[in-house]
């Protein structure tokens, strides 16, 4: 497992809190592991809740109809990088 950056750790905390992930520690989420399917096992409802939490915390919208979502939500690292590029000042 690779180490989380500070931004990835902050996002991992948001993910665990907003989705009420029982028994998951933010620091235990591998930043390279898939968030959906075999990784954390999130589903489309989780994606919507996570997108809402991200828009509240970071001040920009993740569009549910974006073709980029599969890449953006691929892993904690990919999502964190996307947020860093788009977050409001």
C-alpha positions as CSV (number, residue, x, y, z in Angstrom):
1,X,0.0,0.0,0.0
2,X,1.4,3.4,-0.9
3,X,1.3,6.3,1.6
4,X,-1.5,8.9,1.5
5,X,-0.6,12.5,0.9
6,X,-2.2,15.1,3.3
7,X,-4.8,15.9,0.7
8,X,-5.6,12.3,0.2
9,X,-5.9,11.7,3.9
10,X,-8.3,14.6,4.2
11,X,-10.4,13.2,1.4
12,X,-10.3,9.7,2.9
13,X,-11.7,11.2,6.2
14,X,-14.5,12.9,4.2
15,X,-15.3,9.6,2.4
16,X,-15.5,7.6,5.6
17,X,-17.6,10.2,7.4
18,X,-20.0,11.1,4.6
19,X,-20.6,7.4,3.7
20,X,-20.7,6.1,7.3
21,X,-18.2,3.3,6.4
22,X,-18.3,1.0,9.4
23,X,-15.0,-0.5,10.3
24,X,-13.0,1.5,7.7
25,X,-10.2,3.8,8.9
26,X,-9.3,6.7,6.7
27,X,-5.6,6.0,6.9
28,X,-6.3,2.3,5.9
29,X,-7.6,3.3,2.5
30,X,-5.0,2.5,-0.2
31,X,-4.8,5.6,-2.4
32,X,-4.2,3.4,-5.4
33,X,-7.0,0.9,-4.8
34,X,-10.3,1.1,-6.7
35,X,-13.1,2.9,-4.8
36,X,-15.8,0.8,-6.5
37,X,-16.1,-3.0,-7.1
38,X,-13.3,-5.0,-5.6
39,X,-11.6,-2.1,-3.8
40,X,-13.7,-0.3,-1.2
41,X,-16.9,-1.8,-2.8
42,X,-18.7,1.6,-3.2
43,X,-21.8,1.8,-5.4
44,X,-23.5,4.5,-7.5
45,X,-25.5,5.7,-4.5
46,X,-22.2,6.2,-2.6
47,X,-20.8,8.1,-5.6
48,X,-23.8,10.5,-5.5
49,X,-23.4,11.1,-1.7
50,X,-19.6,11.5,-2.1
51,X,-20.1,14.0,-4.9
52,X,-22.4,16.0,-2.7
53,X,-20.0,16.0,0.2
54,X,-17.2,17.1,-2.1
55,X,-19.2,20.0,-3.5
56,X,-20.0,21.2,0.0
57,X,-16.4,20.9,1.3
58,X,-14.4,21.9,-1.8
59,X,-16.9,24.3,-3.6
60,X,-17.3,22.7,-7.0
61,X,-19.7,20.3,-8.6
62,X,-18.9,16.8,-9.9
63,X,-21.4,16.2,-12.7
64,X,-23.2,12.9,-12.5
65,X,-23.4,12.7,-16.3
66,X,-19.7,13.3,-17.0
67,X,-17.9,10.8,-19.1
68,X,-14.8,11.5,-16.9
69,X,-16.4,10.1,-13.7
70,X,-15.0,6.6,-14.2
71,X,-11.5,8.0,-14.3
72,X,-12.1,10.7,-11.6
73,X,-13.6,8.1,-9.1
74,X,-11.1,5.4,-10.0
75,X,-9.2,5.7,-6.7
76,X,-8.6,8.0,-3.8
77,X,-5.5,9.3,-5.5
78,X,-7.3,10.1,-8.8
79,X,-10.2,11.8,-7.0
80,X,-7.8,13.8,-4.8
81,X,-5.9,15.0,-7.9
82,X,-9.1,16.0,-9.6
83,X,-10.2,18.0,-6.5
84,X,-6.8,19.8,-6.3
85,X,-7.2,20.9,-9.9
86,X,-10.8,22.2,-9.5
87,X,-11.3,23.3,-5.9
88,X,-12.5,26.8,-5.2
89,X,-9.6,29.1,-4.1
